[in-house]
Amino acid sequence: MSRTAATLLILALAACFGAGLAHQRTGPSFQQGSRQQRQAYEPRVQPQIDQEEVDPLEPVRAPVDLGERAFEKLSTIVGFGPRHTAATPTPGWSRQLDYIENELVAAGLQPERDTWTDRRELLTFSNVRAVVPGRSKERIVLACHHDTKCTQGHADPKNNFHFVGANDGGSAVALLLALAPLLATNPREATIELLFLDGEESLDWRWNDGSRAMFGSKRYVQRHRETPPEKQESPLRALVLLDMVARTDLHIQEELYSDTGLRQIAFAAAVATGRKSSFFKAAESASDDHVPFLEAGIPAIDLIDLKGNPHWHEPTDTIENCSAASMQAVADVVLTMLPAVERAYLKAKR
């Protein structure tokens, strides 16, 4: 192989990254990782919550058409095609970043884009955030990842196919954008930050102990850690991460790395809103963008539909297998969670 051809092959492989979630950790990729890598991104698995002991919560319903509005946004996002960075980023990656910012502006918010180049991978990533001031400066972050799995340039041909990431990537972006106008016009006790993270998907096809994944969340947490508490614009009290929230047969698993108190609140919100059938029927840990927050001591929960999901990183992750009703259900649960999270995690309210 010529030097030019070898260089092109390396760039193609480096361009691609795929989500790595914990149930893959029994495979070769995890077993071959160094002990230091495994410890760095192996948070402690927590016991399952007691679903018989549920604190009653007052249900907070999303507007009846919010799921439909989120689904319309999802259709637009999927129309951008693959959306990931690379040596030459996909056109959809840039278009989606602009779309996120424009939607936040339309909601009356001021988006901020943080763009950087990873020194080791020589790839450029961009996070986007927008802040809704609350009565308190203490902050609750609602987050998602906006990148899609790269499915080109992999050594195994079965890992190369057209992939639009409707549920994995697109659905949580669409839902947060649909929630943005509601949150912006109804100030809360807490300051709410909407955070769209890049580079959650691993550069290798398989998960890689977090060493080549979660670029956006690690960048965000590092910058948070480097800012002295007295200089922080608002203290970060909790993270609610959304990932894959639109599958027609919705099932948000009980993610066992997540903070126990936040899991209790999430399930109580599902019960209060009549969404119990779609939440916590099964439990499993998942390494996702909440992990760097947990490692930094920030309470975090991952609302993710991974376990038993037949469309995860498959060509069938299309809008035809997504549902406005599923996004409506998750919106109800998130909105019902927020007052309880404020009561439990804002220090000024204790």
C-alpha angles and dihedrals in degrees: 000000000000121000090247093051092047091051092051091050092051091050092049092051093044090052094063127080134167135197113266117205128182101255087071090060092092089065129090095271093063097038092054095049119107120261090244092055093048092051093047094060103024106099118187117277109235127213117262116264122254104256091194091063104064124158111225114248131191106247117239112200124208115228107283093247097045093101091052091049090049090049091053090053089048090054089054092048094049088051088065089067122213111007115197139115122251140153080291106021118226114261088241092060092060094040092052093050090053090046093052092051093046092050091050091050090050087054090056096257132125110233121207122202121207110196123180141156118238106233096213099043096032089221126133120230134183131205121192125204138175128187128217106198116228134193087268126048089222109112137224114190123213106195146174138166119252101195124097130219112272108232102180133084098028122141094234110069093214089066093059116085142113109286128180099175097221095168100019101064104347103062099056092045090052093047095050090048090051090050094047098083091047093051093043094055097042109055115206137204090262128054106249121214121196108208127189110192128202130211101027090139117085120249090228118065090241125051113276107201090274092287094117101028143061091049095158097048093045090050092049094048093045091055090047091052092048092056112084112235092245090057098046113114089221131353114254109233105167144357126217109192122196120201125165102354105156109064110136091232092047120198119166104195125215098257106213101206089059123104110276095225092052091049090053090051093047093052092045088053091050090052093046093052096043092249097117094117090065097047136075099345086137134023132217138145119249128190105225142137092298091068098080088050091051090048088054091053095255114138108242141171130198115213098197137157101209112117109091093358105149094194099055108127090348131120087249093071090107135133090260088071094049129085137207088212091060092052090047089054094050091047090055091051095047093048091048091048096054100073090047092048089051092051094047103038109029106094093208089061097051 
